[in-house]
Amino acid sequence: MRRMATALLVAYASFALIRLHAQSVDTGLIKARADFKCGEKRLDHHDLTIAGLVGHALESLTHVDGRVFRSVRDLVIRPGALTAAYMRGQRRPYFTPFQMFLVANVLFFVLQSALRFQVLSNDLGSHIGTWKGSRQYYSAIARPIAERRLAATGRTIEQYTDVFNHAVRVNAKGLVVAMVPLFGLVLVASFPRARYPVTTAMVLALHFLAFFLLLETLLMPLLGVPAGMLLSALSLGWLWDPLTSAVLIAICAAWIYKASRVVYEASAKSAALKAAGIAGLLIPIIVCYRFIVFIVTLFTT
């Protein structure tokens, strides 16, 4: 009986080891050193050094199954590829749409804070039109709303400005996702005959806005800041906004054109016309977003 029990135990252990080995081969992890209980890689002396820690950090940034650079690369130079792949069910090679949007969002707001330029988070003076350097299309509406709100809370604009300016930067980061349904509705209206019009539109909206945020992240330091300094020196500062807006819209129109051809399989003529119209609506969408951020910030501070 003892020999039989021992034989059964050895057979069971052998079967378990063979199964574990087969699973390792299937998943490409045969070379990994694993802890028998939890499957974690055992740490050696190098892993516990500073060099090992830096190595792991670099690996996490550069690998992550290769998705980081593959996702950013295809988002920028292959418009629509990520959306088409996601809708086909090919999702493992890339970040999910929301992950891609989140990464771009973080990069954008970090750079915006560092360079102190205003694209999505504007100070109170810009919203209500008291700042000469910038005012919004809705400033004539925003100012009386702000005045009534401040009168009800017993504060002056001077007392409230710093409070608003701090809060609006925080709110702008969280509320930027509000542009996704706005842009998605435009895509649904533009391509109503898609197989899954709403889902496709929302996924493409996330990818486009991720591209838009990455574009702004690069465009502002490379073009916006130098152009602003040059135009200010020439006393032509008023040209900065229309100039940068025109460049931004042109690049976005090109991206939407290529994405429409890939995702919706639109003809060249149809894609060109719709891309021009959608890109032209980008500024109104941003204006609506800024007004939403203004109202939320005003009534929560």
Buried (B, 14 or more C-beta within 10 A) or exposed (E): EEEEEEEEEEEEEEEEEEEEEEEBEEEEEEEEEEEEEEEEEEEEEEEEEEEBEEEEEEEEEEEEEEBBEBBBEBBBEBBBBBBBBBBEEEEEEBBBBBBBBBBBBEBBBEBBEEEEBBBBBBBBBBBBBBBEEBBBEBBEBBBEBBEEBBEEEEBEBEEBBEEBBEBBBEBBBEBBBBBBEBBBBBBBBBBEEBEEBEBBBBBBBBBBBBBBBBBBBBBBBEBBBEBBEEBEEEEEBEEBEEBBEEBBBEBBBBBBBBBBBBBBEBEEEBBBBBBBBBBEBBEEBBEBBBBBBBBBBBEEB
